[in-house]
Amino acid sequence: MSLRVNVKLYGTLSRSFDEYDHLSGLEVNIQDEASIHDLLGYLNLSSVRLGMIYMDGRCLNKNSPLKDGSQIKIFQPIAGG
């Protein structure tokens, strides 16, 4: 069995995915009981410096478990002055 989540990438994070659509995001199937950490590895974003990560509007950490049917939003860090 697997979980299905929708992933939206913000900033320059989507550049790694040739067919990424900013409106619909990515549909990802990943193993049951996967965490945000597992998802980042699956997407090859583990080594990328990331900002905030949200699931269904709630801020998460990398150990948070995924939920089937959720929308995940991954933001790059924001800096400025």
C-alpha positions, -999 to 999 in steps of 0.1 A, spaced: 0 0 0 12 36 -5 3 72 3 -6 97 -24 3 133 -17 3 165 -38 35 185 -36 39 222 -44 73 237 -47 81 273 -42 109 296 -53 136 278 -74 129 243 -60 108 234 -90 137 238 -114 148 202 -108 116 189 -123 113 193 -160 75 188 -162 66 206 -130 33 225 -133 30 254 -108 -8 251 -107 -12 214 -101 22 205 -85 35 170 -83 15 139 -75 37 116 -55 31 80 -44 53 70 -15 53 41 10 29 40 39 41 56 72 65 78 52 76 111 68 85 145 54 122 133 55 113 103 33 95 125 9 124 149 6 147 119 -1 123 106 -28 123 140 -45 161 143 -42 157 174 -20 174 161 11 206 180 5 189 212 -5 186 240 20 149 244 26 127 269 44 92 261 57 73 229 50 35 228 53 10 199 52 -26 210 47 -18 245 61 2 233 92 39 239 96 59 207 99 93 194 107 112 167 87 101 139 111 64 146 107 44 117 92 27 122 58 -11 117 55 -28 102 25 -44 128 2 -25 157 18 -11 187 1 26 194 9 40 229 3 78 232 4 94 267 4 130 276 -2 146 299 25 138 335 22 164 362 30 166 398 26 168 431 43 
